[in-house]
């Protein structure tokens, strides 16, 4: 378990609502594993990398990302495109 991880919701959560978490918000690397959640919109694979998200979603979630992700984001976006 990682300490200090914050979880937020885009809307109010009512008792009995199903909730999920996007693991990509708190990690980067090449980790991936099968997902067995059974949700209709599930891709069937959990990808543990913030940088596997499209650029628009990365920008949307950046203010909520942990400091180590924000630092890596700044480092990666400072590099020329050919080096990313």
N, C-alpha and C positions, 0 to 999 in steps of 0.2 A: 504494500500500500504506500502510495506517495503522500507525504504530509504537505499541507499547504495548498493543495489543489482546490480551486474554487469552481463551483458549478453554478450556472445561472440558467434562467428560463426565459424564453422569448415571450411567454404569456403566463397568466395565472394557471396554476396546476390545481385541479380539483381532486378531492379524495376519490380514489379508484382510477384516475387517469394513468395510462401507460406512459412511462418516461423512458428516454434513451439518452445516451451520452455519445458524443462524437470523440472517440479516442484520439483522433488526429490533433485535437487542440492542445494536447499535452505531451507530444512526443515527435521526434523525427528520427529517421533511420529507415531501414529496409524491412522492418518487421511486418508480417502479415499472417493472419490465421483465419481459419474457417469460422463463419458466424452461423449460429444455429437459432437465431432469435425467431425466425419464421414470419417476420413482418413482410407485408406485400412489397414494400419499397426497398427492402434489403438487397444489397448486391451479392450477399452470400460470403463476402470476405471482409474482414476487419483489417484496415491498413493503418498501421500505427505511425503515420507521418503527417504532420501539419503541412508539409510541402508537397504532399500528394494531392492536396485540394487545388482547385483552379484558383488563379490569381485573384479573381473577384471575391471568392469566399475567404481567402487568406486575409485580404484587406478588411473585410467585414468583421472577422473574428480577432484581428490583431490586437485591438484594445483589451480584449479579454484573455489573451494568451499569457502564459507565464513569462517571466523575465527572460529565461534562457531561450525561449522561442522568439521573442521580440528582438533579442540581440542577434540571433542567427538570421532572422528575416532582414534586419538592417545590413548584416554582413553580405548576405546573398544578393540583395537588391543594389548594393554598391558595386558589385562586380559587373564587368561588361558581360553582355548576354552570352558571348561565346564561352565564357568561363563558368557559367552557372550550371 
